Amino acid sequence: MRRVVLREHGGQQDPVAPGMIATMARCALDAGYHVIVEGILSTGSYGVMLRELIGSHTGPTAVYWMRVSFDETVRRHHRREEPIAVTAEQMREWYVGSDVLGVPGEVIIPETTTFDEAVAMILEGSGLSGATAGTPCPAQCPRCAEKTAARDS
């Protein structure tokens, strides 16, 4: 959303992304959807918005932060399928070692955690692993009708 749709790459005066992300998340939450807000969301730019979003939501919330060293961040960046064209020196300018929100119940995920372990930890800890869809397909589109028929047969 931030980099591709809004073409915000950090450092902009009055960025649109925090408000846009909050609006989309609130809209989905208000419609009964389960929502995961994920990304590199620095507390300097996104902290106020995230704390307000968490504080205003009446349902359950879960907050996770991955503690990853700078060297590991660079290593992971180079292993991405489509790495963004930035140097380690540029990444050093953006890197913040401990950028937690500081909200109650925030869980720190260590860098030694594998991808699958992190996903399982988040799904279990948030309650999403056993949650049913919060909203059904509103009009039972042909695709969903086909899936339902196949499942029920």
N, C-alpha and C positions, 0 to 999 in steps of 0.2 A: 504494500500500500504506500508506504512512505517513499521508498526509492523509485519504484516503477510508475505508479499512478500519479503521485504528487510531485515526483522528481525532486524530492527533498533529500539532500545528502549530508545533512548536519550543518550546524553553524548558521542557518538562515535566521534572519530577524523575523519574529512572529511566525513560527512554523504552523502549518495547518494540520499536520499529522496527528498531534495529540488530541485535538478536538474531534477530528474525523474518526479516529479509532474509538474514542469514548462514545461518540454518537452511534456508531455501528454496534458496539458491544451493548449499549443500553437498549437499543432498538430490538436486538435479538433476545436479550434477557427479558424485556417487557413482553415479548411474544411467546415466552416460555421455553426458549432454546437453552441448551447447555452451551456455555461460551468459554473458549480458551483464548486469552490474549497472550500472544507469544512473540518474542523477538528480542533484539538488543535494545531495551528501553531504558536508557539512563535515567536515574532519578532526577538529574538536573533538568532534563527536558520533559520527562513523563511522570515523575514522582507525584506531583500534585494531582494530576489527572487520574493516575492509578489508585491513589489513596481515596480520592473522592468516589471513584467507581466502586471500590471495595466497600467503603463506608456506607454508600447509598443502597447497595444491593441487600435486599431483605432475606434472600436465600443463602444457602451455604457458599462459602468461598474458600479457596485454597491458593496459597502463594508459594511459589518455588523460585529459587535463584541458584544458578549453577556457578560454583566457585571454580574458576578455571584460570590458571596462571597465564601470564603473557606469553611465555614460550609455548605452552600448550595451545593457546588461542591461535598463534601463528601456524603451528603445525597442523591444526584442524583446518584452518583456512586453506592451506595449500593442498589438503586432501579433498576439498569440496569438488563435486562434479563440475560445477561452473563457478570457479573462484572469481571474485570481484577483483578488478585490476587495481590493487593497492599494494604498497610495499609495507614491509614490517615497520619501517620508520613512520609511515603514515598511521599505521595501526597503533603504534606507541603513543601518538598524540591523542588518540581517542580512548585508549584503554584506561579503565578505572578498576583497580584491584578489588575493592569491596564496595559494591554499589547496591546493597540491600535496601529494601523499602523500610524495614524496621517495623512492620506491622505484626500484631500478635499471630502466632502460629506459623510464621514464615519458615519454610523448610529450606535448608541449604543442601544442595546436591554436590558432593565432592567430584572433582575432575576424574577420579578413578572409576566413577560409575559409568558403565557401558550405556550405549543408547537404549538397548532393550530394558536394562535395569531402570534407567531414568523414566522411560515410558510407563513401566509397571508401577514404579513408585508413585508417579503422578496419578495414574488411573486409580490405584488402590487408595491412596491418601485423600484424593478429592472425592471419592465415592462414585466416580464415573465408570469404574469397571463393571459395576452391577446395575448401573442406571439404565432405564429404558429411555428411548427417545422422548424428549420433552414435548415435542409437537409432531403430530402425524402429517403426512402429505396432505395439504389442505383440500385438494380437489381430487385426490386419487388419480393422478395422471396415468396415462397408458403404461408408462414404464413401471410405476409402483403397483398398478393393478396386475401386471404380468408377474412381477416378483411375488405378490401376495398369492396369486393363483398357483404358482409353482410351489411355493412353500406349503400351501394348504392341501396340495394333492398328494 
